[in-house]
Every structure is written in structure tokens, then in C-alpha cells.
Amino acid sequence: MFHNIDGRKIYVVDFDTMPELPITGVGEEAIYAEALTAAIQNKDIVEPGKYGIHIESFDRKVYNIFKIVE
């Protein structure tokens, strides 16, 4: 689900168990799926929860991952 936070387009995911890799998406969601897969592989995400994904550069596939604590 997309959210606009401080003028940034953030894709928010919430999972109860760690997803199987690779995570896939269709259309615009595909790059967010790639970023989420990379974040899990790089150990930026190590536990289930709610996360925001912001793509800094689509060309270079630079992304930021935010853990959302409510």
C-alpha cells in the first residue's frame, strides 16, 4: 500500500512471518519487491513487522527501509 509521507512516496508492507524469497511484484510494485528482497538478504530486515520502503533512485535501485512502530 502506498502512502505519501512528507512528500515522499512510501510503500508500506506488514508481515507476520518472514516471507519466502524472492519477493515479486507486478508493474510499479516490482521495484519495491526487489528492494524488500534486497533488504532481507542484506539483513536490513531481520524480523517480521511493518516497514516502509522509499526508493531514492529508480535507475540505481537505491532505497531506504523504515521500521514502523505503532
N, C-alpha and C positions, 0 to 999 in steps of 0.2 A: 504494500500500500504506500503510495506517495504522499508526503507531507511537505508543506512549504514552511521552513523554519528559518527565520531571519533572512528571508530572500533566497534561501538555498533549497534546491530540490533534494529531499531526503527520502530514500526508500527504507521503510521500516519492516523488519521481519521479527517474528516471535515464534520460537520453537521450544517444545518441552523436552525433546531429546536431540542429541546431535544428529544432523541429517547425514545421509549417505552421500559420498562424493563421487563424481562431480555433481554439483547443483546446476540445473539447466533452466533456461528461461526462453521466452519467445519475444521477438521484437525488441522493444525498448528495455524490457526486463532482462534480456540476455547479458548485458554488461554488468548489471547488478548481481546476477547469478555468478558470473565469473569472479567478481570482486569478493563475494561471500565465500566462494570456494577457496580463493587465494588466502583470505583472512583465516580460514580454518586450517589450511595447510601450513601457513606461516605461524600458527599458534597465536594470532592476534585474538582469536575467539577460541576459548578452551572449554566453555561450558554452555549449556542451553540458556536461553534468556531472550530478551528483547534488545534488538540492535538497530541502529540507523546506519545507512550506507550513503555516503556522499561521494560522487565522482568529481574529482578536481579536474581531470583531463581525460576526455574520452579517447583521444588519439594515443596518449602514452599509457593509458589504463592506470592512472594514479587515483587512488581512492582513500577515503577516511572512514574508519569504523568507530561508531559511538555506542557504548553500552547504555541502555536506557533503564534507569532505576525509578520506579514509580512509588 
